[in-house]
Amino acid sequence: MARRPPVTMFGYTAPRRAEVVGWRCHHDGCHRSDDEIPRTWPHFCDNCEHPVDPVFAEPWAHEAKGYELRSLVASADEVVRGYATADLCEWRFEEALRHDDRPAADEARADLGRLEAHRGRGRWSVINSALRHGALDLAAEEILAFYEDVRDIDEDDLEVNLPRAEVRSFVGACLTFLCHERSVRHPRENEVAAVMVERHDFLREHQFSMASLDEDRDRAMRLRAMSRGAARPRVTEWMPPAEVSSLADDRDLPGPVRNRLKAAAAVVTAAKRGKRMEELAGVVDDMARMTSEHSGTSIAISAAEVLAGAVLAIADIHDDPAPLVAAAARLDPSSALTHLLRARAHVVVGEISLAAKEIEDALHSQDGVRLGLLPQLHAMSGWLAVRLEPGGLDSGIAACRAGRELGRGRSTAADPVLAGLLVEKALHRRTSVDEAVPLLQEAFRLAKRAGAPAVAQEAKSALAALTGRGDVSKRLRAWRSAVRAAQGAPVDAQMRLATAWVRWALGTGHTELAAEAYHNVVSLLPALVRIRYRADAQARVLATVREHTEEAGYWLAKARRFRDAAVALEMGRAVALSTLVERDDPVVGQALLDVGRGDLQARYQDALAAVGRGDDHRTWARFRAVAREVADVIGADPVEPVVEYADITRATGEGALVYVASAEAGGYALIVAAAHDPQCVWLPDLGRFPVEEWLRSQSGEVKGRESRLSEDLDWLWLRGMRDLLAFFAHGSIITLIPIGALTLLPLHATAGRALHFPAVRYAPNARTLHWCRSRAAKMADRPARVLVADVPKAPGQAELELAPAETAAVAGIWSGQCTRLTEATWAAFEPAAHHHDIWHVVCHGSVESQEIFLSSLAFTDRDVTVGDLRERLRFAPRRLAVISACDMQNVGADAPNEVVGLPSALLQLGFAGVIAASWPVYERATAFLMARFHQVLRDGAHPAVALAVAQNWLRSAGFDELAAVAPSFPLPPSNRGPHPFEHPWYWAAFAYTGG
């Protein structure tokens, strides 16, 4: 007796490692099987007592089946032979998929298609195998071929079992495809859904459907509907409108008072449509005075109504809770209106539970104002209930319905929220399609009447997807029409609609539709940032910018709209920095002086300075009013300039600009080298998820990061940077503009892998690069004024022993043009900094990636944060800042697209370029690098070129070369080999940012 399974009766010999899961008897008339695993072989059937064959687990079961089928096709029994021939075709198809052999799979499918008697069963098997192996293209092809077999089956044919089974089998195959998670957005998803709906409706019409098919259809269509923009609780889309119903009868008010109220209310109405927004501050002040002057009268109630409308509008447009809080402080603290304003203020900053408490208090207040606010209060209550407990949809809907019943007119303040909740309810996995359809129809009606186009279009698109009867071209026309109609609305309302359009377009799987929708989104991003003047509000918007920028560029490039893709990346990168620089463009001031409006130029500069210091609505309104005056005079708005492809190409004078981004579907680069279209390079291995996984691997001790660096740079080089730096990007200087998470990667450090070491620099975007180049050009003929500062001993830090030697070497290179501060204090550095256009600072640096403005440089007397630098040092044209400290090239991890960090802070102060390190630096190697860098820079090289020359020199320098460049520096230990600094940790840390 043996333990190893025997050769099967069909000739299959399993390897020793094969796993047995049971046995089967092949004797004529028996065919018993059991999942009991025999201890020894041979094993005999307990029914007919003949030897049995082992049953194997996969993949050995598949191999054994092949032997069996090849044996059975030679059977004398014609029926057995026919079934075996069909089964062998199916087996060959499966085998081809396992080995990723598409030609063999196509051949097996073709052979099976010629077996007419077994075609239906065979198609089902092929579709299942294709889906099991992720070959959705093959599955879709087979489904559409299957449709040709069953499309002409009519009502009379359904009375016959075989045609009826064929149609059911076809519908089941379609639903298996549509329920597969990867079928969402598949290019042939809509075709499969359309033929499924046609044949399944045919079965339903004649009472031949099955419960299992109905359930699978519900699941498949809900999956498709969710992919086209499933509703989720979103503050920006479902909030009750920022308006307060009339709380008092103003017919008896004095005429002047009534006119004053109407004028103020007209401003509020216009602001909600995107006009006269800067006048809201005046309305708030005027209505607040009127409320105080006429306290306790009907005038005060009417003024409070308009005041509330104004501050609610400010909160919605600018994401600013401060006016809400200030207005609430002026009103009766127990009033329902006061509680509503406080609730909305809590919502703006994300304090949902506190907002719910204020709404509860408002609903129980006893003042007369409460009755007019009931629709909005109930809607807020329902919306907050779902935010606090996502499972509370039914209670949220009930609260909104209660508010709707208490409202006046066909449309109430509760309608937008109710519509949003109904969409989510319809798309919930426990809601059947029959229940979902009327919910979506109601949601569409409510949202359309309430002027909530984003929710209305999502409801309509979900309805089309859920029923399977949606016409993509018809829905596209509806989206375009809605977007055109919203063009006069505030930009935040336009963005709500635009992002809903993107979700729908992605769900269709059509590249051109996704590209068009994303193009609309990115066109709104700069204006959305500019309208936010508070730092926290800008941060929330910039998170949205990052989410959309990489994907927009990807889909536009996929649609071969390469110029639009480059503009999308340009507009979504360093938005806040560009906004600040654009406002202070010297061209604006010169244009005003040229037309004799020096007075307006002075007022504009004063307003610009004020808005830079403050973050309140009144300051922003004053600045915006002056900016409109400027626009009327010079014919261009200094606050909202249009970004065009020419703005990118004008920055390519020194070499190619390379936008490199990582989308969900993969990485890509757009190389702009001249006025012609960008060159697109696809980088499939640099998609968002691999990049984020790589970033997670970078946490850990410095020693571990150092030991992995060469391997990490090889990873970046082979997965895309080789293609960019070695083959495609050319010029004396290559400018990298990384997008999103790629901003956090040391892309510049891969340049050493290239055959010819290129000069590589970073730029926040092309416009900033152009401004930096303009600053540098204006200073080219001016003698450099160099400030060198070292901080060898800072409180709580290890001593930098070579810091004095490094600054002495730099000072010697710039002899006669240099001021040197030894053991520098901030008290000494700050006043000296204003009089020099090249800085070289040697000190300790500390980076706080999650709170980047707290990153700091350590001076002898204090730590100076990035925030301090921005606040304490005034803007002035400067050429170069070299920060010889650890990690100071790094930017904030929460908004990498904004490149917020020390380099961008120094660019804002007027520097044309900044050199800083991406990781902790080795003091001795850095000293040699900087000495060589300044030698090359002093000889007239561009800073980016000088840095590349110095880095290339350092990695290959021997001891004699090191001593020749800096004789006063101690040499590295002799046991480090002939090239002591060849490891990239020593030479590759520093990068140049700017022009």
Stockholm file with secondary structure:
# STOCKHOLM 1.0

chainA/1-995         MARRPPVTMFGYTAPRRAEVVGWRCHHDGCHRSDDEIPRTWPHFCDNCEHPVDPVFAEPWAHEAKGYELRSLVASADEVVRGYATADLCEWRFEEALRHDDRPAADEARADLGRLEAHRGRGRWSVINSALRHGALDLAAEEILAFYEDVRDIDEDDLEVNLPRAEVRSFVGACLTFLCHERSVRHPRENEVAAVMVERHDFLREHQFSMASLDEDRDRAMRLRAMSRGAARPRVTEWMPPAEVSSLADDRDLPGPVRNRLKAAAAVVTAAKRGKRMEELAGVVDDMARMTSEHSGTSIAISAAEVLAGAVLAIADIHDDPAPLVAAAARLDPSSALTHLLRARAHVVVGEISLAAKEIEDALHSQDGVRLGLLPQLHAMSGWLAVRLEPGGLDSGIAACRAGRELGRGRSTAADPVLAGLLVEKALHRRTSVDEAVPLLQEAFRLAKRAGAPAVAQEAKSALAALTGRGDVSKRLRAWRSAVRAAQGAPVDAQMRLATAWVRWALGTGHTELAAEAYHNVVSLLPALVRIRYRADAQARVLATVREHTEEAGYWLAKARRFRDAAVALEMGRAVALSTLVERDDPVVGQALLDVGRGDLQARYQDALAAVGRGDDHRTWARFRAVAREVADVIGADPVEPVVEYADITRATGEGALVYVASAEAGGYALIVAAAHDPQCVWLPDLGRFPVEEWLRSQSGEVKGRESRLSEDLDWLWLRGMRDLLAFFAHGSIITLIPIGALTLLPLHATAGRALHFPAVRYAPNARTLHWCRSRAAKMADRPARVLVADVPKAPGQAELELAPAETAAVAGIWSGQCTRLTEATWAAFEPAAHHHDIWHVVCHGSVESQEIFLSSLAFTDRDVTVGDLRERLRFAPRRLAVISACDMQNVGADAPNEVVGLPSALLQLGFAGVIAASWPVYERATAFLMARFHQVLRDGAHPAVALAVAQNWLRSAGFDELAAVAPSFPLPPSNRGPHPFEHPWYWAAFAYTGG
#=GR chainA/1-995 SS CBSSCCCCTTSCCCCTTCCEEEEECCSTTTCCEESCCCSSBSCBCTTTCCBCEEEECTTHHHHHHHHHHHHHTTCSCHHHHHHHHHHHHHHHHHHHHHTTCHHHHHHHHHHHHTCGGGHHHHHHHHHHHHHHTTCHHHHHHHHHHHHHHHTTCCTTGGGSHHHHHHHHHHHHHHHHHHTSGGGTTCTTHHHHHHHHHHHHHHHHHTTCCCHHHHHHHHHHHHHHHHHTTCCCCCHHHHSCCSCCCCCSCCTTSCHHHHHHHHHHHHHHHHHHTTSSGGGHHHHHHHHHHHHHHTTTSHHHHHHHHHHHHHHHHHHHHHCCCHHHHHHHHHSCTTSHHHHHHHHHHHHHTTCHHHHHHHHHHHHTCCSTHHHHHHHHHHHHHHHHHHHHCTTCHHHHHHHHHHHHHTSCSSCCTTHHHHHHHHHHHHTSTTSCHHHHHHHHHHHHHHHHHHTCHHHHHHHHHHHHHHHTCCCHHHHHHHHHHHHHHGGGSCHHHHHHHHHHHHHHHHHHTCHHHHHHHHHHHHHHHHHHHHTCCSHHHHHHHHHHHHHHHHHHHHHHHHTTCHHHHHHHHHHTSSHHHHHHHHHTCHHHHHHHHHTTCHHHHHHHHHHHHHHHHCCCHHHHHHHHHHHHHHHHHHSSCSSSCCCCHHHHHTTCTTBCEEEEEEETTEEEEEEECSSSCCEEEEEGGGCHHHHHHHHHHTCSCHHHHHHHHHHHHHHHIIIIIHIIIIIICCBSSEEEEECGGGGGSCGGGGGGGSSSCCCEEECSCHHHHHHHHHHHHHTTTSCCCEEEEECSCCTTSCCCTTHHHHHHHHHHHTTTSEEEETTCCHHHHHHHHTTCSEEEEECEEECCTTSGGGCEEECSSCEEEHHHHHHHSCCCCEEEEEEESTTTTCCCSSSGGGTCSHHHHHHHTTEEEEEEESSCCCHHHHHHHHHHHHHHHHTTCCHHHHHHHHHHHHHHCCHHHHHHHCTTSCCCCGGGCSSTTCSHHHHSSEEEEEC
#=GC SS_cons         CBSSCCCCTTSCCCCTTCCEEEEECCSTTTCCEESCCCSSBSCBCTTTCCBCEEEECTTHHHHHHHHHHHHHTTCSCHHHHHHHHHHHHHHHHHHHHHTTCHHHHHHHHHHHHTCGGGHHHHHHHHHHHHHHTTCHHHHHHHHHHHHHHHTTCCTTGGGSHHHHHHHHHHHHHHHHHHTSGGGTTCTTHHHHHHHHHHHHHHHHHTTCCCHHHHHHHHHHHHHHHHHTTCCCCCHHHHSCCSCCCCCSCCTTSCHHHHHHHHHHHHHHHHHHTTSSGGGHHHHHHHHHHHHHHTTTSHHHHHHHHHHHHHHHHHHHHHCCCHHHHHHHHHSCTTSHHHHHHHHHHHHHTTCHHHHHHHHHHHHTCCSTHHHHHHHHHHHHHHHHHHHHCTTCHHHHHHHHHHHHHTSCSSCCTTHHHHHHHHHHHHTSTTSCHHHHHHHHHHHHHHHHHHTCHHHHHHHHHHHHHHHTCCCHHHHHHHHHHHHHHGGGSCHHHHHHHHHHHHHHHHHHTCHHHHHHHHHHHHHHHHHHHHTCCSHHHHHHHHHHHHHHHHHHHHHHHHTTCHHHHHHHHHHTSSHHHHHHHHHTCHHHHHHHHHTTCHHHHHHHHHHHHHHHHCCCHHHHHHHHHHHHHHHHHHSSCSSSCCCCHHHHHTTCTTBCEEEEEEETTEEEEEEECSSSCCEEEEEGGGCHHHHHHHHHHTCSCHHHHHHHHHHHHHHHIIIIIHIIIIIICCBSSEEEEECGGGGGSCGGGGGGGSSSCCCEEECSCHHHHHHHHHHHHHTTTSCCCEEEEECSCCTTSCCCTTHHHHHHHHHHHTTTSEEEETTCCHHHHHHHHTTCSEEEEECEEECCTTSGGGCEEECSSCEEEHHHHHHHSCCCCEEEEEEESTTTTCCCSSSGGGTCSHHHHHHHTTEEEEEEESSCCCHHHHHHHHHHHHHHHHTTCCHHHHHHHHHHHHHHCCHHHHHHHCTTSCCCCGGGCSSTTCSHHHHSSEEEEEC
//
